[in-house]
Amino acid sequence: MKWFLIFWAGPIVFLGGWYWLSYYDMSFGIFMFTRQVHDLTFELYGKALGIPPETIPPLVARAIAVDSLVVFAILGLRKRKSIIAWWKARQALNSSPSDLASKESLSSAP
């Protein structure tokens, strides 16, 4: 499972880092991080896909969000027993009978 998360998060971090650095033209002397490469990359993808280049970043963000939901659903499914045990323990701590019938919580109405 650890490698699954690494291979899922690695490309997302790499793509997000490249996008952010190239969008704000923080090149640090590296051509790959310039705004020219950023614009050229999305222009090429736009021509290849037949869509305007400015619509590609929201599509990629949406795809990353859906993929993340799938990954977390798989994690939740694999760890469901420990999650349920944690939830039951948490609910048991929050609803102890002594807290429900304390002197401060009783009404003073006649």
Secondary structure as the mmCIF struct_conf table of DSSP 4:
data_model
#
loop_
_struct_conf.conf_type_id
_struct_conf.id
_struct_conf.beg_label_comp_id
_struct_conf.beg_label_asym_id
_struct_conf.beg_label_seq_id
_struct_conf.end_label_comp_id
_struct_conf.end_label_asym_id
_struct_conf.end_label_seq_id
HELX_RH_AL_P HELX_RH_AL_P1 LYS A 2 TYR A 23
TURN_TY1_P TURN_TY1_P1 TYR A 24 ASP A 25
TURN_TY1_P TURN_TY1_P2 PHE A 28 GLY A 29
HELX_RH_3T_P HELX_RH_3T_P1 PHE A 31 PHE A 33
BEND BEND1 THR A 34 THR A 34
HELX_RH_AL_P HELX_RH_AL_P2 ARG A 35 LEU A 49
TURN_TY1_P TURN_TY1_P3 GLY A 50 GLY A 50
BEND BEND2 ILE A 51 ILE A 51
HELX_RH_3T_P HELX_RH_3T_P2 PRO A 53 THR A 55
HELX_RH_AL_P HELX_RH_AL_P3 ILE A 56 ARG A 78
TURN_TY1_P TURN_TY1_P4 LYS A 79 LYS A 79
HELX_RH_AL_P HELX_RH_AL_P4 ARG A 80 ASN A 94
TURN_TY1_P TURN_TY1_P5 SER A 95 SER A 95
HELX_RH_AL_P HELX_RH_AL_P5 PRO A 97 LEU A 100
TURN_TY1_P TURN_TY1_P6 ALA A 101 ALA A 101
HELX_RH_3T_P HELX_RH_3T_P3 LYS A 103 SER A 105
BEND BEND3 LEU A 106 LEU A 106
#
